[in-house]
Amino acid sequence: MHAVLEHDIVILSAARTPVGRFDGSLREFGAIDLGALAIGAAVSRAALEPSVPDTVNMGIVVSAGLGVGSAKAAAVRAGLRATIHSRSVDTVCGSGMDAIALAVESLLAGSAQLAVAGGMESRTNAPYLLRPRFRRDTDHYQRGRRLKVKRGGAYRFVLSENVEEQLQATEIVDPTSYDGLFCADERKFMRQYALEFAAKQGYTAELINRHAAESHRKARAAITQGLFRDEIVPAGEVRDDDLVPEERLGRELRENPDDLASAYNAATPADGAAALLLTTGQRARELGPKPMARVLGYARVDGPPSDFLSAPVKASRELMDGLRAAGRAADFTIVEANEAFGIQLPLFEEAFQGMAMNVHGGAIALGHPLGAAGARITTTLLYAMRRYRHQRGLAAICYGGGGGYALAVEAL
């Protein structure tokens, strides 16, 4: 599925929070806190009043424990009006880009005039999930029966008896891994598919680690030189992305030199948010702020889970073919391709030849805030295009379950 836009849809502004590694610099901020920061910054950077946007779409994957309407909660906390139309989007890692595509569709349909789109995630603060039934027999309980609980508050329950025995007989689930990285249909983690893909392609750990080292090097250099500062809205005192210390990376590489999907060469869990403000070309002229870019089109592909690593390339090719078929320019000189696994990078290098790719490093170094990832790479792309004077850019991302998105923009 792809769409080549015939009418002007423009991006007025974009902002993101720093990316914080798991239990790192952003541990005091929940997903809604981070989403509110990004939304508020996107609106203020366009020099608009918070009452002007009428729609907000925010990607969020691990939403357990956030309460109802997390997208609206983030918008209202950012100062937007309580009557704003809101949508929380879960397309796994593609959620942030799906939120952008949905905003574009609303603007084209005329059901929205000024839309916020992005994503937010706090993998650090995601709650653990307790299975409701016993997973094994014990002295007092039979497998398959429900836990024995009593009310501990309006929405809280506590174990009512034999607490230790009940805990031993049930199961505690980490939703950041299960809801974000586990294919329930085939009972496999995305890491397993990635390893199978690497074996099929014949990629070696040496090759993958060499690409990962470039991601780490570029990201560290960008932070040292302050190259992300324009796109980032601080979260409290946190102004920069929270990279894994070099000593820890070195230890991981020494201890697991042959691991094709290690903490060194794959994206690590992270927290963060990003938001963009979109409208029609006509509405932009009425409002006054000069847009950053025009959306040329987007594409989404879906397939079996085993194909998810190559899906961003397939989506990008479909989008470029669609642009050419419509008589539109399809020569892109810069691309932000989300680095879910270093295993993807040799494939990306071949597919995006001639393009500057992930010029400031990617998710291997910065981390992977699931629901925010698609909006984060799009925001980073826009600011890199401005800094290095690229006319047309491409953002691409895969998502668990077997799919990928691509988004094409043109600088204004």
N, C-alpha and C positions, 0 to 999 in steps of 0.2 A: 504494500500500500504506500502510495506517495502522493504528495500534493505540491504542484508548482503554482505559486500564488500569482493571480492576475491582477489583484488589487493591492495597494500599498498597505502593509502592516509593518509598523516600525517599532523599534525598541528605544524608548526614551532614556532609560537608565538601567543600571545593574549594580548590584552590590552583594558582597558575601562576607560572612564572618571569617575569622581565622578558622583553620581546620585544627581540631585538637585530637591528639591520639587518645586511645582508649584509657580512661581513668587518668587523663592528663590535664592540660591547662584549662579545659572547659568543663571540668567535672562538676562545677557548681551551677552550670547552666543546663536546664532541661531543653527538650526539643522546641517547646513553645517559646521559651525565652529566646533561643537562637533565631527561630523563625521571625519573631517580632523585631529583632534587631535588623535582620536583613530586609524585611518589608519596609520598616521605617526609613532605613537608609535609601532604598530604591526610590521611595516617594519624595524624600527631601532632596535627593540629588537632581530630581527633575524640577525642583523649585515649585512643587505643587502642594496645595493644602491636602491634609489627610482625608478630607471629606470628598475628594474628587473621584478616586477609584471606585468602581461599582462591582468589581468581581475579583476574587482571589482564589487561585488554585495552588495548593502546596502539596508536594510529594512528601509522604511519610510512610515508612515501611514498618518499623517496630512501634506501633501505636498503643500497645497495651499499657494501661495505667495513666493515659493522658486525659481521660475524660472525653465528653462528647465534643464533636466539631473542632478538632485540633487546628484546622486551617483558619476557621473563624476566630478561634481563641487567640491565635498568633496575630491575626490582623487587628483585632480589637485592642490587644495589648500594645500594638504598634501605634495606636491612635486613630485607626480607621473607624468609620461609623459602624454602629451595631446593625444597620440594615444591609450591610454589604452581602452580596451573594458569595457563598464559599463552597469549596470542594476540596476534600482531602483525597489525594491520588496515591494509589499503591500499584505501581507497575515495577516492583522490585527496584533494581538499580536504575531503571529507566524512568522512575517516577518524576524526577525533576524536569526531564525533557518532555515527558508526556504531559505534564502540567502546562508547559509552554505551548505545545501543539493544541491542547484543549482551549487555551486562551486565544490562540490564533483563530481557531474554528468559531469561537463565540463572537469574536470581532468581525469576522467575515459574514456571519449569519445576522449580525446586527443586534444580538441579544446582550452584548456588552459594548461599552464605549471606551473604557479605560481599565485594563486588567493587570493585576499583579500575578505573576507566575513564578514558581520556584520550588524549593524543597527544604526540608529541615530534618535533622536526625540527632538524637543523643543516644548513641549505643552504650555509652557509659552508664546512663541512668535508666536503661530499660530494666523492668522488673523481671525477676525469675518467675517462671510459671510452674505451679504445683499441679501435677496430674490429679484428677478428681477420684480416681479409682486405684485400688491396690494393685501393684504390679507382680507381687508374689505372695505366697502364703506365709503366715507367721503363726505364733502360738494362739493369738486372739483373733486374727483376721484372715478372711478368705480372699484369694486373688479374684479381682473383678468387682468386688463390693466397693461401695463408696466410702470415702474417708468419714470419720466421725468428727463432726465439727459443731461449733455453736457460734452464735453471733457475737462479734466483738465490737460492733459499731454499725453505722448506717449501711456501709458497704464492705465491712470487714468481717472475716471469720477467723477463728482460732481453733486449733485441734482441741477436742474436748476431753480426750483420755489417752493414756499410753503414748505420749507425744513422741518419744524416741522410737518406739516400735513402729508407729505409723509412718514416721519419716523414713525409716529404713525400708518400709514395704512399698513406698510409692516412688515417684520420680520427679526430679526438679529439672526443668527445661530452660535452656538459655535461648530466648527468642531472637537475639541478634544473629545467632547461627541458624536456628531452626527456621524462623520465618523469613530470614534474609538470604540463606544460602543452601537450604535443603529442599530438594525436589521431592515432595510428598508422593507424587504419582509413581516415581520409579525408586523411591527410598534411597536416594544417593545425594551426597553433597556435591556442590558445583566443583569443588576441588578435584573430586574423582573424575569428573568429565574433563577437566583441564588436563589432568595427567594422561588420560587416554588420548586426548588431542595431541599432546606433545609427543607421545610415543608414535602416533600415526604420522606426524609430520617429520619425525626424526630429529627433533630439537634436543640438544644436549644441555646439561646444567651449565656448562661453561658459556655457551651462547646466551642463555637466558640471563645468567648473572652479569654478563658483560653489558647487556641492555639495561638491566636493573641499576647497575653502577652509574650509568649515564643519568638515569632519572634522579638518583640520590645527589649526584654532583650538580646537576642543573638546579634542582630545588634549593640546595644549600647556598649556591651562589646567588640565586634570585633573592632569597631572604636576606643574605648578608648585604646585598646591594639595595635592598628596599624596593625591589621591582614589583612586589605584590601590594605595596601600600595603597596605591590608588584604588584598587578594587575592594579592599578590606574595610569593613566597619569594625572598630574594636569592640570586644566583649569585655566590659570592665577595663581592667588593666592589660588584658591580653590583646596585643596588636599584631602578632606574627603567628604563622603556622607553627605547630608544635611537632618538630621532627624528632624521629628516634635518634638518640645520641649515637655518634659515630662509633664509640667504643662498643656499644651494644650491637650495632650492625656488623662490626668486624667479628665479634664473638659468634654471632649467628652464622656468618659465612664460614668461619673456621669449623664450627661444630656440625654444620649441615651442608658441606660443599656440593653434594650430589643431589640435593633436594630440588626438584623442579618447581615446587610451589611452597617456598619457605617464607618466613617472616622477612627475609632479605629481598626476595624477588617477587613478592605478591603484595597486593594492597592490604593494609592492616585495618582493623576496625577503627573508626574515627567519628568525631562529632562535628557538626557544622550546619550552616544554612546559607542559602543564596536566594536572591529574588530579583526579578526583572520586571520592568513596567512597560507594557505594550499598549498600543492604540493604532488607529487607522492614520494614514498620512494626512487626511483632511482634518481629523480631530487634533493631530499634533500641531498643524498650522494654526488652528483656532486657539490652542492652549499657549503656544509660544515657545516652549523649550525645543532646542534643536536635537533631533534624534541621534543616537549613536550609530544605528544600523537599520537596515531594512531586512526583513525575513524573505528570502527567496523561495524557500520551500522546505519540506521535511519528508522523511520516509521512515516507515516502520516495517520490519520483517519479523515473522514468527516462524518457529520451526521446532524440531525436537531439542530437548535439553542438551544433547551431545554437541549441537551446532552453535551453542551460544557464543563461544569465543570468536567465531568468524562472522557473527551476525552484524557487527558494526560495519564491516567491509561490504557485506551484501547490501545493507541499507544505503551506504554511501554511493555504491555503484548504481543502485536503482534510482536514487535521487539525481545523480549526475546525468544518467541516461534520460531521465524525465525532463531535466532542464534543457538538454540538447534537443530533444524531440519537440520541445516547445519553442525552439529558436532562441533560447536564453544562454547567457554565458555560463560555462561550467568549468572554468579554469580557476582552481583554488590554489593559493600559494601558502596557506597556513592551515593546520588542522590541530584540534585538541581531541585526542582519542583516549578515552578513559582506560587506565591501566589496571584492570581487575587482576590480571595475572601477567607476570613478565613473559609468560608463554605466548601472549598475544603480540609482543613487540616485533619479533622477526616478521610476522604476518603483516603487521601495520607498516613496517618499513618498506616491504615490497609493494603493498597496495597503495601507499601514499607517496610514491616516489616523486621527487621534485617539490614536495611541500615541506615547509618547516613544521616539524611535529613536536608537540609538547615542549615548547621552547623553554619553559621554566620548570621542567620536570612534571611528573604526574602522580597518580594515586599510589604508586609503589612507594614513593617518598613521602607524599603528603597525607596519605590515608584515604579511606573510603567511607564517607558519611552517606550510606545507602540512599535514602530518599532525596538527599540534596545533591547527589553526584552529578546528575545531568545538568542541573542549573549552575552548579559550581564550574564545570568545565566550559559552559557557554559564557559565563561571566568572565572567566580567565581568558577565553578566546577573544572576546570583545576588547578587553584592555590591551592584550598583546597586539591585536590588529592596529589599535590606535598608536601604541608605542612604536611599532616597527613599520607602520604605514602600509599595511596590507589592505587590498581592496575587497577581496572576497575570502571568506573563511568557512571552515567546516567543523562541526562538532559531532562526535560519534561515540556511542556507548552501547555496551551489551547489558542484558539483564538476565537473571536466573530464570530457569524454566525454558529458555530457548528463544531469545529474541534480541533485537537491537534497534536503535534509533539513529538517525542522522539529521542534522539541521544545518541549513545553508544560510549564511547572512552576508550582506554587502554593506561596507562602511559608508556612512553619509557624512 
